[in-house]
Amino acid sequence: MKPMKSGFESIRNYLGSKKEKGRRKIALLVDGPNMLRKEFQINLEEIRDVLKDYGSIKIGRVFLNQYASDKLVEAIETQGLEPIICTSDVDVRLAVEGMELVFSPVIDTIALVTRDADFKPLLSKANEHGKETILFGAEPGLSIALKNSADYVIILKEGIMEHEYNSRDLKKSGAEESSEVPLPGEG
C-alpha cells in the first residue's frame, strides 16, 4: 500500500468516486477510548461530512468507557452521534454491535474509526457478507492487519486525512503499484 497525501477535499472526491448508483447506507462506529485523544486531533464532524458525501449515515455510535466526561458526551451528541457508555470492555460492545450490523439489511457500508487489530474479524466478516468497509485510523499504532482488511483506508495524521490504496483499489483501477499512483478521478 502506498500512502497518498491529500486534503479534506481530496478525500471527499476519493470516496465520491466510489459511489454507485444510489446512496450508500452507512453505519459509523467509533472506538472512543482508542481514537478520541488529544494527540490524534480526531474531528468527528469532518468524518461525518466525508461519509455524508458518500452516502447516508443511518447509524452513528461512539463507544466510550465509564470515565468519559460529560463534556465529551455532549460534544458527541452535538455532532448527531449516539454516545454509548460501556461499563465493561468497550471493544467487546463495539464488536457485538458491529456484528449485528453485518447482518442488517438496512446497512450496506460499515465505517469504523479505530486503530485496534481486535476489530479485524469484524471487518473480515463484514466483507464476507458483502458489506463495504471503510477504516478511519490514526498513526502511530494503526494495525497493518486492520488496514489490509478494509475496502478503503483513511489515515488521520495530525488532524489531516490521507488515504491509502490497497490492492483491491489498484486492481479495480488497473494501475500498477508505484510511488506515483494518481488519486481516483485525477487521471
Buried (B, 14 or more C-beta within 10 A) or exposed (E): BEEBEBEEEBBBBBBEEBEEEEEBBBBBBBBBBBBBEEEBEBBBEBBBEBBBEBBEBBBBBBBBBEEBEEEBBEBBEEBEBEBBBBEEEBBEBBBEBBBEBBEBEEBBBBBBBBBBBBBBEBBBBBBEEEBBBBBBBBEEEBBEEBBBBBBBBBBBBEEEBBBBBBEEBBEEEEBEEEEEBEBBEEE
